[in-house]
Amino acid sequence: MARRPDRAPEQHRAAADAAAPRTVTRAQQLLLGVALFGLFSTNFNVSVLALVVPKLVIEFDSPPSTVSWLVVGPTLAYAVFGPMAGKLGDLYGRRRVYAVGLAGCGVFAALTALSPNVLLAILFRTTSAVFGQSTAPTGMAIISEVFPREQRVKALGYWGLVMAGGPVLGMVAGGMVIDNVGWRWIFIAQVPLTALALFAALKVLPAGRRLPDVRFDLPGTVLLSIAAFSVLFAVNRGPLWGWDHTMVRVLLAVFPLAALGFVLREKVARHPLLPLRYFRTREFTIPMVTQAFCQVAYQGGFVLIPLLLSQLYGFQATRISFLTIGRPLLWGLAGPLSAWLVVRTGNRRLVMGGVVLNSLACLALTRIGTGTSQLEIVALLGFAGFGVGIIVPPLMAMLTMAVGEQDLGVAAATSQMMVMIGSVAGVQLMQAIQVSRLDADGIARSYHTAFVVAAAVSSLALLSAAAIRKPAH
């Protein structure tokens, strides 16, 4: 009897989906376009500063370990604050949180452009990213709420196209902007983009509703944030400070304690941040586990490939950016194709196939050597992007169908947090292996060893993908 109220939203949505038209209306197309433009305005420059870390070291007269926080800080902050943004949208209106995210992103982007020193630049850049990335879970929740189930994979495929393609355009255009007028203009350009996206969002996106008599679970949010920060910061700093460093040990000890505290809190909370019953359903847990393992190879390769191209070929940042855009570009283009593939293969076969492609693509990167042509490098990296790109939309659609409408935002954000954990773990794992094998194997083979290990770890996602339920006939 206790679970009956929780099933009501699912039954209501299933009935509405069955009665919904199979063709996308103009209103839905407009809403999707506005949501995607808002996402693009906040994420196009998410990776661009990675191209100019050496220049910023000189400009700010700061060590690389400090300047690198312009790239690392936003990633850690989003993993920590993402679930909070998603839940706030669920409780107080997703358009409101989406709009606040756009406004905050624009304001702090302007402050980033004006930063006189590296510490303020890190603070403003990280804050801008936190606001901007809050549009991801709230925007995805809005799309999932408006599009019925048979249209959701396709809509989320376009969402994946912008999630992956936005940074591609940012890297390509950003390299030219940086070389000609400076890195600060990347953030100056973001201000009018977010302002236009904010205006469109307020005009087009549905206002949503505030849930009555529901309070924000602050203790649960704090505990989850501490757990996420502890594990991500420890994994990020461990290779630099040493795993026996006191702070790293403390963080690794805090992580399980905070995670346990979060579970205990959610069991007794009247209005939990994320109902624990969702974790007992495979449709909720499989997307998170599968994506986290896949990111070990994908994101680890995203960081290691530029280093390999720089060390092995001596390529500069601009050429590296053009050679590596195949990964996110093919990821993005594979998103809309997922809906067509799902109809013909089903979720289970498609996801398992994508996992295999991701692992094989990581193994294929071992072909990169001094005799490898640039065209082959682009093809190999594109292959890797396609493998991950086809599985994200069906997995996220599965996740959104497993939760009640009132929890769409926090569910999407929690999934992204797991992706971040897999990404950081993959980067540190591959870097540690590559460095440990450098003296014995040389540059190329040390990277190849890291790719093989990452492929093996990522293939563990097959275990979770194999547990996807086959459709009933």
N, C-alpha and C positions, 0 to 999 in steps of 0.2 A: 504493500500500500504506500510505502514511503516514496517509491520512485514514480508513482503515477503522475504527479504534477510535472515531472521532468520530461515525460514522454509527450505531453500535450503539445508543446511547440513543434516537436518532430512530426507528429501526426498532422498538425495544421499545415506545416510546410509541405509535407508529402501530398496532401490534398490540393494545395495551391499549385504545386508543380505539375500535378497530373492535369489540372485544368488550364495551365498556362499555354499560350501559343508556342509552337516550335520555331517560329521565325522571330528574329530580333527586331524589335520596334525601333522607330527613330529616336524615341525618348531614351531607350536603353543604349543605343549607339552614342548619343550625345553624352549621356552620363559616363559611359566607359571612356570616351575620348577625353572628357574633363578630368576624370580620375587619373588617367594615364599621363596627361600633361602635367598635372600636379606632381606625380611621382617623378617624372623626368626632370622637372625644375629643381627637385631636391637631391637627385641621385646622380646627375650627369658628371659631377666633379668629385665623386666619392673616392676615386683612386688616382686622380690626376697628380696629387702632390708627391706620389711615389716616384714620379719622373724627375723631380727637382730636389730631392733630399740633399745631394752633394752641393748644389747651388745655395740652398738655404743654410747649410752648415757654414758657408763662407759669409753669406749676407748677415746672419744673426750672430756670427762668431761664437757658435755653440757646438758641442760635440755631437756626432751622429746619433748617439744613444738618446740624446734629448730631442733632437729634431725629428727623429723617427716617430715620436708621439703625435705628430701631426697626422700620421697615418694610423697608428695603433689606437690612439685615444678614441676616435669615433667608433671603431669596431667594438671596443670594450664597453663604451658607454651605451651603445645601442643594445647589446646583449643584456646589460643590467637594467636599463629603463624601458626596453621594448614592451615587456608584459604590462608594465604600469600604464603606458600609453594605450595599449589595446584595451585594457579593462576600463580606463577612464572613458574611452569612446563607447564601450558597451553600456556603461552606466549613465553617462551624461549627454550622450548624443555624438555620433561619429562625425557628422559634418562639423560640429563645434571643435572637436579635438583636431580634425584634419585641417581646419582653417587656422587654428592656433599654431599648429605645426608649421604651416606655410609661412605665417607671419614671423614667427620666431626664427625660422631658418633664414629668411631674408634680412632681418635686423642683424643677426649675428654674422651673416656672411659679409655685410658691410663693415662690421667691426673687425672681422678677420682681415679684410683688405687694408684696413687702416692700422693694423697692429704694429707698434713700434719695436717690439721685442718678441723673442720666441715664446716666452711663457704666456703672454697675452694671446699670441697667435694660437697656441695650443688650446687655451681656455675657450676662446671665441670659436675656433674651428670645431672643437668637440661639442660645444653647446649648440652651435648651428646644426651639426649632424644629428644630435639627439632630437631637436625639434623637427628637422626635416624627415628623418627616418620614421617618425611617428605616423607619417602619412602611409607607410606600407601596410601595417596591420589594419588601420582604420579604413583605408581605401579598399583593401581586399575584402574586408567585412561588408562594406557597402555594396561592392560588386556581387558578393555571394548572396546578399540579402535580396538584391534586385533581380538577378538572373536565376531562373529555375534550374534544376539539376541537369537536364539534358543540354542546356546551353552553357553551363558553368565551366566545363573543362576548356571550351574554346575561349571564353572570356578571360579565364585565368592564363590561357596560353598567350594572349596579347599582353597581359600583365607581366608575364615572364619575359616577353620580348622587350618591354621597356626596362624592366629590372636589369636585364643583361645588356641590352643595346644602348641604354642611356650612358653608362660609363664608357662604352666603346666610342661613341661620338665625343664624349668628354676627353678621352685620351688622345684621339686624333686631332680634334680642334685645339685641345689644351696645349699639346706640344707646340703647335704653330704659334699660339697666342703667347706662350711662355718665352719662346725664342725671340719673338718680335717686340712685345710690349711689356712682358713681365708676368709673374704668377699672380699678382694681386688682381689683375683684370679678370681672372677666372671668377673671382668672388664678386667683383663689381657687376659682371654680367648676370650673376645669379639674382641680384636684387630685383630688376624689372621682371625677370621670368617668374619669380615667386609671387610678385605683386599681381601679375596678370593671372596666374593660376589661382590665387586667392579670390580675385574678383569672379572668375568663372565658377569656382567651387561654391561660393555663396549664392550665385544665381541658379545653378543647375542641380547640385547635389541635394538629395532629400534631407530635410531637417532632422529626421529621426525623432525618437522620443526618449525621454528620461524615465528610467525605471523607477516606479514609486516605491518608497519605503525600503530602499536598498542602499546600504552603506559601502564605502570603499574599504577593502580589507588592508589597512595599513600595516599591521604586524606581519601578515602573510607576504605582502609586497617587499617589506624590508628584509625578511629572512630569505626570500628567493633571490633578491638582489645581492645580498651578501654571499650566498652560495655561488651564484653565477660569476660575480667579480672575483671571488677567491680562487676558483679553479682556473678561470681564464688568465688572471694576472700571474698566478703561479706558473702555469704552463708557458706563458710568454716570457717571464723573467728567468725561469729556471736555467735555460741554456746560457744566459748571459751572466747571471750571478753565481751559478752553481746550484745543483739540487740539494746540497747540504747547507746552503745559506739559511740563516735563522728565519728570515722573513718568508722565504719560500716554504720552509717546513711549517711555519705557523699558518700560512694560507692553505696549505694542503690539509692541515688538521682542522681548520675552520670549515672547509667545504662540506664534509660529511655531517658535521654538527649542525650547520645552518640548514642543510638539506633535510635532515631529520626533524629539526625544529619546524621547518615549513610544512612537512607532512603532518606532524602532530597538530599544528595550528589549523590546517585546513580541515582536519577531521572534526574539530569542535566549533569552527567558525560558522556563525549563522549565515553570513554571506561571503563564502570563500572567494579568494582571488580566482582560483581555477578548481572546480569540483573534481575531487580525486576519482570519482566514479568513471570519468572519461578514460583514465589510464587503464581501466580494465577492458576496454574495447579495442580490438586490434585495428579498427579503422582510424582510431585516433593515434595510437602509438606507432603503428607501422610507418606512416609518412615521416615522423620525426626521426626514428631510428634509421630508416633507409637513407634519408637525406644527410644525416650526420656522418654516416660511414662513407657515403659517396664523396662528401666534401673533403675527406682526408686526401684523396688523390687529386681531386679537381683544384681545390684551393691551394694545396701544397705545391702543385705544379705551377699554379699561377704566380707564386712567389719565386720558385726556383728557376723557372725557365728564363726570365730576364737575367738572372745572375749567370746562368750557363751561357747564354748568348753573349753576355758582356765579357766573361772570362775566356771563353773558347774562341770567339770570333773578334772580340774587341769592338763590338757594335756600340754605338751611342744610343741615348734614350729615344730619339725620334725614330730611328730605324727599328729598335726593339718594339716600340709601341705599334708600328705598322705590321710587324711580323706576328705579334701576339694577339691582334684583334680578332683573329679567326676563332679563338675559343669563345669569348662572350658573344660574338656575332652569330655563330652557328647555334649557340645556346638559345639566343633570342629567336632566331628563325625557326628553330625546332618547336618552340612553344605552340604557335598556331597549328602546326602539323599534328600535335598530340591528339587533338579532338578527332581528327580523321582516323588516326591510328587506333585510338581507343575503341571506336565503333567496330573496327575490323578485327582487333586482336583481344580486346578486353584489358582491364587494368592490370591483371596479374601478369599476363604475358608481356605487355608493353613495359611495365616497370622492371621485370626481370631482364628483359632484353636491354633496356637502358643501363642497368647495373653492369651487365656483362660488357657492353660497349665502353662504359667508363673505365673499367678495369683493363680492358684490352688497349684502350687508347693510352693509358698510363704506361703499359708495357711497351707500346709502340714508340714512346718517346725515347726508349733506349737506342733507337736507330740514329738519333742525333749525334753527329760526330763532326770531325773537321772536314769530311768529304760530303756532308749533307748539303743539298741545295736549299736556298731560301724558300723556293716554292714548296719543296717537300716539308719544310718546317711549318709553313702555314697550313698545309693539308693535315699534318699530324695533329696540330693544335686544334684545328677546326673539328676534327674527328672527336677529340676529347670533349669539346663543347657540346656537340650534338648529342652524345650519349647522356649527359646530364640534363640537357634541355628538354628532351622528350618525356622525362619522368616527373618533372616538377609540377606541371599543371594537373595531371591526374592524381598525384599524391595530395596536392593542396585541396583539390576538389573533394577527395575522399575525407580529408580532415574536416572541412567545413560541413560536410554532411553528417559527421559523427557527433557534432555538438549542437546544443540549442542555439537559437538565433541570438539569445541574450549573451552568449559567450563567444561569438565569432571573432571578435577583435583580439581578445586575450589568447584564444587558441592559436590564431595566426602568429601572434607575437611570440608565444612560447615555442612554436615550431621554429621560428627564425632564430631564437636563442639557442636551440639545439644545433641548428646549422652553424652558428657562430662557434660553438664549442668544437664541433667537428672540424671546422676550418682552421681554428687556432691550433688544435691538436695536430692536424695534418701538416701545417707549416712547420711547427717545431719538430715534429718527428722526422720529416724529410731533411730539414736543415741539419739536425743532429747527426743523422746517418751520413749525409754528404760530407760534413766536416770530419767525421771520424774516419772515413775511408779515403780522404784526400791524399794523404802522404803515401799510402800503400797502393792506391789504384790510379792516381792521376786525376785530372779535372773531369774528363768525360766519363770515365768509368765510375767515379765516386757519385756522380749524379745518377747514372744508370742504376746503381745499387739502391739509391733512394727511391727511384721510380718503381722498381720491382717490389720493394717492401710496401710502398703505398698502395700499389695495385692489389697486393695480397690482403691488406687491411680493408680496402674498399670493397673487395669481393665478399666480405662478411655481410654486406647489405643484401646478398642473395637469400640469406636465411630469413630475414624479415620480409623481403618481397615475396618469397614463396608462401608466406602465411596469409597473403591477401586472399580473401574469400572469392571463390569462383561464383559468377552470377547464377542465380537459380533459373532453371528452365521449366 
